[in-house]
Amino acid sequence: MASRTMSLYHVAVTGRDRRHLTALGAKLRVVVVGYREGKRGIVVDAYVPSEKLEWLERQGYGVTRLEEVDRPDRQRQAQGREAVASRLRQPEEPTSARRPPRSRSARSSWSSS
């Protein structure tokens, strides 16, 4: 069974009026991050799962996809995992190349004065 991941989109949403757009966050559980008012009305910036995009359009909202949020994040996470794996594969430096620990007598000379 293949695991299906939900894509998350940053979108611009327009609606009929202010009340229609207010319902996005409160009733429809859409993550609203900001809004702006222009000559054409109010535009709401939001993060919406891909499954909800068509549903919002059927409810009368205008939805413009700005970017897919998950794809760059997943690529960055994969790069991080690869970097960790490559660091773990590198051999550790030999113990003879390490600096020896300081002796107790050197440490105690500072505290006695």
Backbone as JSON, one array per atom type, in Angstrom:
{
  "sequence": "MASRTMSLYHVAVTGRDRRHLTALGAKLRVVVVGYREGKRGIVVDAYVPSEKLEWLERQGYGVTRLEEVDRPDRQRQAQGREAVASRLRQPEEPTSARRPPRSRSARSSWSSS",
  "N": [[0.84, -1.18, 0.0], [0.76, 2.08, -1.02], [1.8, 5.11, 0.44], [-0.07, 8.0, 0.45], [0.63, 11.31, 0.11], [-0.57, 14.4, 1.27], [-0.78, 17.3, -0.59], [0.11, 20.65, 0.05], [-1.02, 23.87, -0.58], [-0.17, 27.29, -1.22], [-2.42, 29.77, -1.57], [-4.43, 32.29, -3.25], [-7.46, 33.58, -2.36], [-10.63, 34.59, -3.44], [-13.83, 36.03, -2.75], [-17.47, 36.35, -2.54], [-18.26, 38.4, -0.78], [-17.3, 40.17, 2.27], [-18.26, 38.66, 4.46], [-18.54, 36.12, 3.36], [-15.83, 35.49, 2.92], [-14.89, 35.55, 5.52], [-15.85, 33.22, 6.59], [-14.04, 31.34, 5.78], [-11.81, 30.84, 7.59], [-13.07, 30.44, 10.1], [-15.33, 28.62, 9.84], [-14.71, 26.8, 7.77], [-12.22, 25.82, 8.23], [-9.75, 26.64, 7.05], [-6.41, 27.65, 6.74], [-5.78, 30.84, 7.21], [-3.6, 33.4, 6.33], [-3.32, 36.06, 5.79], [-4.63, 39.13, 4.33], [-5.69, 41.31, 1.66], [-6.99, 44.38, 0.41], [-8.29, 45.48, -2.6], [-9.02, 47.1, -5.78], [-10.65, 45.24, -6.98], [-11.83, 43.93, -4.93], [-11.66, 41.91, -1.94], [-8.82, 39.95, -1.22], [-7.73, 36.93, 0.02], [-4.97, 35.48, 1.58], [-4.01, 32.15, 1.91], [-3.39, 28.82, 3.25], [-4.01, 25.79, 1.83], [-5.1, 22.42, 1.72], [-4.66, 20.12, -1.03], [-6.94, 18.59, -1.59], [-9.04, 20.21, -0.86], [-9.21, 22.29, -2.64], [-10.79, 22.13, -5.07], [-13.28, 21.82, -3.88], [-13.61, 24.29, -2.58], [-13.86, 25.94, -4.81], [-16.27, 24.97, -5.86], [-17.95, 25.9, -3.87], [-18.15, 28.54, -4.45], [-15.97, 30.21, -4.2], [-13.17, 32.02, -5.52], [-10.19, 30.62, -6.52], [-6.76, 30.93, -6.65], [-3.83, 29.38, -7.37], [-0.78, 29.89, -5.83], [1.71, 28.79, -4.99], [3.17, 25.53, -4.55], [3.56, 24.28, -1.47], [4.66, 22.04, -0.14], [6.46, 20.6, -1.87], [9.1, 21.95, -2.22], [9.88, 21.85, 0.47], [9.97, 19.11, 1.04], [12.01, 18.36, -0.69], [14.17, 19.75, 0.45], [14.28, 18.48, 2.94], [14.99, 15.9, 2.11], [17.53, 16.42, 1.08], [18.82, 17.13, 3.44], [18.72, 14.69, 4.86], [20.35, 13.14, 3.17], [22.79, 14.48, 3.5], [23.32, 13.99, 6.2], [23.56, 11.21, 6.14], [25.86, 10.96, 4.52], [27.77, 12.15, 6.16], [27.83, 10.33, 8.25], [28.9, 8.13, 7.0], [31.53, 8.83, 6.54], [34.92, 8.16, 7.46], [36.14, 8.18, 10.8], [38.55, 10.42, 12.27], [41.92, 9.32, 12.96], [42.92, 8.24, 16.27], [45.45, 9.02, 17.1], [45.91, 11.44, 15.89], [44.46, 13.25, 17.29], [44.35, 15.86, 19.75], [46.05, 15.58, 22.82], [44.52, 15.28, 26.1], [44.51, 17.94, 28.56], [46.73, 18.02, 31.34], [46.13, 17.37, 34.85], [47.69, 18.88, 36.55], [48.3, 21.21, 35.13], [45.81, 22.44, 35.03], [45.27, 22.85, 37.76], [47.14, 24.75, 38.52], [46.15, 27.23, 37.82], [43.96, 27.6, 39.5], [45.06, 27.83, 42.06], [46.11, 30.33, 42.49]],
  "CA": [[0.0, 0.0, 0.0], [1.57, 3.29, -1.13], [1.27, 6.2, 1.26], [-0.39, 9.15, -0.36], [0.83, 12.51, 0.89], [-1.42, 15.51, 0.93], [-0.05, 18.5, -0.98], [-0.39, 21.87, 0.64], [-0.84, 24.97, -1.52], [-0.38, 28.67, -0.83], [-3.39, 30.23, -2.56], [-5.14, 33.55, -3.09], [-8.88, 33.25, -2.43], [-11.57, 35.71, -3.52], [-15.19, 35.59, -2.45], [-18.55, 37.28, -2.89], [-18.2, 39.56, 0.11], [-16.48, 40.0, 3.47], [-18.82, 37.57, 5.28], [-18.2, 34.88, 2.65], [-14.42, 35.22, 3.15], [-14.7, 35.32, 6.95], [-16.18, 31.82, 6.86], [-12.9, 30.47, 5.45], [-11.07, 30.43, 8.77], [-13.91, 30.01, 11.22], [-16.19, 27.46, 9.58], [-14.17, 25.85, 6.79], [-10.92, 25.34, 8.75], [-8.68, 26.97, 6.13], [-5.41, 28.46, 7.44], [-5.7, 32.17, 6.6], [-2.4, 34.06, 6.82], [-3.38, 37.49, 5.54], [-5.59, 39.57, 3.31], [-5.46, 42.65, 1.1], [-8.14, 44.94, -0.28], [-7.94, 46.18, -3.83], [-10.15, 47.59, -6.56], [-11.52, 44.11, -7.33], [-12.38, 43.32, -3.73], [-10.74, 41.39, -0.93], [-8.11, 38.73, -1.57], [-7.23, 36.3, 1.23], [-3.86, 34.51, 1.44], [-4.3, 31.0, 2.77], [-2.78, 27.53, 2.96], [-5.13, 24.87, 1.63], [-4.75, 21.09, 1.19], [-5.08, 19.95, -2.42], [-8.29, 18.02, -1.65], [-10.04, 21.24, -0.59], [-9.21, 23.33, -3.67], [-11.99, 22.01, -5.92], [-14.44, 22.02, -3.02], [-13.75, 25.74, -2.4], [-14.38, 26.49, -6.07], [-17.7, 24.61, -5.94], [-18.66, 26.72, -2.9], [-18.25, 29.9, -4.96], [-14.74, 30.98, -3.99], [-12.18, 32.03, -6.59], [-8.94, 30.12, -5.95], [-5.59, 31.04, -7.51], [-2.67, 28.71, -6.75], [0.44, 30.69, -5.88], [2.85, 27.88, -4.95], [3.01, 24.29, -3.8], [4.42, 24.46, -0.31], [5.31, 20.8, 0.28], [7.51, 20.09, -2.74], [10.44, 22.43, -1.84], [10.19, 21.38, 1.81], [10.36, 17.7, 0.98], [13.32, 18.3, -1.33], [15.14, 20.2, 1.44], [14.41, 17.43, 3.94], [15.75, 14.8, 1.5], [18.93, 16.85, 1.03], [19.33, 17.04, 4.81], [18.94, 13.27, 5.17], [21.52, 12.7, 2.41], [23.98, 15.06, 4.13], [23.57, 13.25, 7.44], [24.05, 9.88, 5.76], [27.23, 11.06, 4.03], [28.64, 12.42, 7.31], [27.96, 9.1, 9.02], [29.72, 7.18, 6.23], [32.93, 9.26, 6.53], [35.68, 7.55, 8.55], [36.53, 9.07, 11.88], [39.99, 10.66, 12.24], [42.62, 8.41, 13.87], [43.07, 8.77, 17.63], [46.78, 9.62, 17.27], [45.89, 12.8, 15.37], [43.75, 14.1, 18.23], [45.17, 16.53, 20.75], [45.91, 14.9, 24.12], [43.86, 16.12, 27.11], [45.42, 18.67, 29.45], [46.98, 17.31, 32.6], [45.51, 17.98, 36.03], [48.6, 19.86, 37.14], [48.15, 22.46, 34.4], [44.53, 23.05, 35.44], [45.3, 23.24, 39.17], [48.0, 25.92, 38.72], [45.32, 28.42, 37.68], [43.05, 27.76, 40.62], [45.75, 28.05, 43.31], [46.56, 31.71, 42.67]],
  "C": [[0.88, 1.23, 0.0], [0.95, 4.39, -0.28], [1.09, 7.43, 0.39], [-0.24, 10.39, 0.51], [-0.06, 13.62, 0.36], [-0.55, 16.7, 0.56], [-0.72, 19.71, -0.34], [-0.05, 23.01, -0.29], [-1.01, 26.31, -0.83], [-1.26, 29.26, -1.93], [-3.88, 31.64, -2.23], [-6.61, 33.24, -3.33], [-9.69, 34.54, -2.49], [-12.97, 35.17, -3.27], [-16.21, 36.65, -2.83], [-18.49, 38.55, -2.07], [-17.37, 39.22, 1.34], [-16.96, 38.83, 4.32], [-18.47, 36.2, 4.67], [-16.74, 34.5, 2.92], [-14.12, 34.96, 4.63], [-14.96, 33.87, 7.31], [-15.02, 30.88, 6.56], [-12.2, 29.95, 6.7], [-11.94, 29.82, 9.84], [-14.66, 28.71, 10.95], [-15.52, 26.39, 8.72], [-12.78, 25.34, 7.15], [-9.78, 25.49, 7.74], [-7.71, 27.87, 6.89], [-5.22, 29.77, 6.68], [-4.5, 32.89, 7.2], [-2.38, 35.55, 6.57], [-4.43, 37.82, 4.51], [-5.17, 40.94, 2.81], [-6.71, 43.09, 0.36], [-7.66, 45.72, -1.48], [-9.19, 46.66, -4.54], [-11.15, 46.47, -6.87], [-12.14, 43.44, -6.11], [-11.3, 42.84, -2.79], [-10.13, 40.08, -1.43], [-7.48, 38.19, -0.29], [-6.1, 35.35, 0.86], [-4.11, 33.38, 2.41], [-3.48, 29.8, 2.34], [-3.89, 26.5, 2.95], [-4.61, 23.52, 1.14], [-5.32, 20.92, -0.22], [-6.5, 19.41, -2.54], [-9.37, 19.09, -1.49], [-10.14, 22.29, -1.69], [-10.47, 23.29, -4.52], [-13.26, 22.27, -5.11], [-14.69, 23.51, -2.8], [-14.32, 26.39, -3.66], [-15.86, 26.17, -6.25], [-18.54, 25.44, -4.98], [-18.74, 28.19, -3.31], [-17.03, 30.78, -4.72], [-13.89, 30.93, -5.25], [-10.84, 31.64, -5.99], [-7.83, 30.22, -7.0], [-4.41, 30.41, -6.78], [-1.43, 29.57, -6.93], [1.69, 29.81, -5.87], [2.46, 26.61, -4.22], [4.03, 24.33, -2.68], [5.23, 23.2, -0.01], [6.5, 20.39, -0.57], [8.89, 20.63, -2.36], [10.84, 21.95, -0.45], [10.65, 19.94, 1.8], [11.73, 17.53, 0.32], [14.41, 18.7, -0.33], [15.35, 19.13, 2.52], [15.21, 16.25, 3.38], [17.23, 15.16, 1.41], [19.57, 16.76, 2.42], [19.62, 15.61, 5.21], [20.16, 12.73, 4.44], [22.8, 13.23, 3.04], [24.32, 14.32, 5.41], [24.13, 11.87, 7.12], [25.49, 9.94, 5.28], [28.2, 11.36, 5.17], [28.85, 11.16, 8.13], [28.84, 8.07, 8.32], [31.2, 7.55, 6.27], [33.67, 8.62, 7.7], [36.09, 8.6, 9.57], [38.05, 9.25, 11.84], [40.68, 9.74, 13.25], [42.86, 9.07, 15.24], [44.42, 9.41, 17.84], [46.81, 11.06, 16.78], [45.17, 13.76, 16.32], [44.72, 14.72, 19.23], [44.99, 15.85, 22.1], [45.23, 15.83, 25.12], [44.9, 16.79, 28.0], [45.58, 17.91, 30.75], [46.34, 18.06, 33.75], [46.4, 19.07, 36.61], [48.5, 21.21, 36.43], [46.87, 23.18, 34.8], [44.62, 23.58, 36.87], [46.17, 24.46, 39.4], [47.21, 27.21, 38.59], [44.45, 28.64, 38.9], [43.75, 28.07, 41.93], [46.17, 29.49, 43.52], [45.49, 32.66, 43.09]]
}
